[in-house]
Amino acid sequence: MEKGLLEKLDRITHDLHFPNRSRTIRFLVNQFSVKKARKENQHVAGAIILVYDHHQRELQTQSTHLQHDYHKLILSVQHVHLDNDKCLETLAVKGKAMDLELLANQLISLKGIQYGTLVITEIL
């Protein structure tokens, strides 16, 4: 491996606090593999994470309707009260990557959602 590339690998290893280059390479290969699975619309698993103000009118009703529309993709839902106003909801999901992205985007776009993201991994 070229010296410059090896230095970049060492910098990534250090920045991620990995114990060695092998762990960094494993991480990077997995990242690439997940990106490829997403692009190829493979079956994946993951989590949709939402933070919202539970006082927002109709938000919970709209979210629940969407979740029922996509019930085949949703494995479980965890709801946590962060404070008097904010809630964190985590949806464990499994299905085709594009279907999960569609569900996540629809949930994240609801009025009152303050933060939302979809995290996926390959089903090994």
N, C-alpha and C positions, 0 to 999 in steps of 0.2 A: 504494500500500500504506500502511496506517495506520502512524503513527509507532511505536506500541508493538510491532506485528508486525515492523516493520523492525528495531527494536532487538533483538528475539528472534532474528531471522535473523542479525544481526551477532554476537550472543553465541554462537550455534551455530557460525558460521564461525570465530570466534576459538577456541572450545573444541576444535574438531576440527582446528585448524591448517590450514584450507583457505585457498588464496590469494585467493579471492574469493567473492562471493555466488552466482555462477553455479554454481560447483563444489558449494556447499552445497545449492542447489536440485536439482541433478542427483542428488546423494546421497540427498536426502529423497524424491524421486520414485522412485528405484530401491528404496528401503526400502519405500515404500508398495506398489509393484508386486510385490515379492517376497511381502509380507504377503497381498496379494490372490491371488496364484498359489497360495499355501499354502492359503488359505481355500477356494478354488475347486477344490482337488485337481488342479491342473494338473501336467504333466510338469515336473520341476525337476531340478537337479543340486546336489550338495553334498558335504559331508564329515561323517562321524561321528567324533568325537574321544573317545578313551577313555584314561584313566589308571588303572592297576591294579597290584596287588601280584602278581607272577607266582608267588609261593609259595602263593597261595590254591588250595586243593584243588579240582580239577574245573573251575576257571574257564576255562582255555584250551580244554578239551574242550567245555564248554557253548557257549562263544563260537563255536568252529569249527562245531559242529552248527547253530547259528542262522545263521551265515554261509552254510553250504551250503543251508539251507532258503530263503534269500533270494538265492541266487547270481545271479539275473537282474537284481538291483538293484545289485550290487556290481561296480564297475569294476576296483578294485585295493585292496590292503591294504598299508600300510607299518607295520612294527613297529620300534620304537626302544627301546633300553635306556637309561633315564634314570639309573639307578644300579644298585646290586647287587640291589635289591628291586623297584623300580618300572619299569613299561614304559608307553610311549605308543604307542597304535595309532590310525592314521588310515585310515578306509575312505572311498574316493571312491565316491560313489553317484549313481545317476540313475534316476528313475522318478516315479510319481505321488506327490505330496506326502504323502498319508496313509499310503502303503505305507512310505515312508522314515521317517516318524514312528513307525510301528509297529515297524519294525526297530530304530531307535535306542532307543526306550523299552524294548524287550525286552533289548537289550544292556546298556543303562545300569542296568537293574534287577537284573542278575546280581550275586550275592553276591561281593564283592571289588572291584567297580568303585568307585574312589574319586572319579572325576570323569567326566562324560560330557556331550556336547552334540551337537546336530545344527545345522549351518550350511547354509543353502540359498540358491540363487540361481536366477533364471529362466533358462530356456534360450532365449536370444535368437535 
